[in-house]
Amino acid sequence: MDLNFLKGDKQKKAFLSFIVMFLAMLLLKAYVVQLIYNTLAPKLIKNVGHDVREFKPLTYPEAILMCILFKFLFR
């Protein structure tokens, strides 16, 4: 009986699980970054004496790009 076929199948499943978990974590981190930025930035802008009406909230795709940027910069 050839067990190499089973090893390859387990490795493929593990790799697929890793990719799915990585993407899920990235999407969750992006949501948290967006939520925190859009909540805190107006307060920080107000504290330094600027007008909040010019504040543009961070969109979800921008939050994903910010997470990727920080991942590359600090890892």
N, C-alpha and C positions, 0 to 999 in steps of 0.2 A: 504494500500500500504506500502511495506517495504522499507524504505529509507536507511537502514544500508548497503544494497548492493551498493548503489550509493556512500556512504561515503567511503567504502573500495576501490572502483574503483578509486575515486579521490585521495585517499592516495597512492595507488599503482602508479598512474601516477605521483604524486608529488615526490615520492621516486625515480622512474625511471628517472625523469627529473633532480633530484639532482645528481644521479650517473653519468649521461651523462655530466652534466655541470662540475662536479668535475674532470672527466677524461679529458674533453676538456681543462680545465684550467691547469691541470698537464702537458699535452702535450705541450701547449703553453708556459708555464713557462720553460719547459725543452729546447724548441727551443731557447728561449731568453738566457738562461744560456749558452747553447752551442755556440751561436753566440757571446756573450760577452766574454766568456773565450777564444775562438779561435782567437778573434780579439785583446784582451788586453794582454794575456799571452806572446806572442812573444815580444811585446814592453817592458814589464816589465823585461823579461829575458835579453833583450839587454841592458836595463838601468842599470842592476847590473853587466854587463860586461861578461856575459856568452854567449856561442855560441848557436844560434837559430836553428842550423841544427839538434840538438837532441830533439827539441820540438815535441811532439806527440799531435795532436789535439784531443779534447774531442769528442767522438762519441755520437750519439743521445741516445743510451741506457745508457751510462755512465751519460749523463746529466739528464736523468729521475731518475736514482739512486741517483744522487747528490741532486736533488730537494726533493726526499723522505727523504733522510738523514737530510737535513736542516729542513724539516717540523717536523720530530721527535725531533730534537735537540732544536729547538727554539719555539715550540708550546706546 
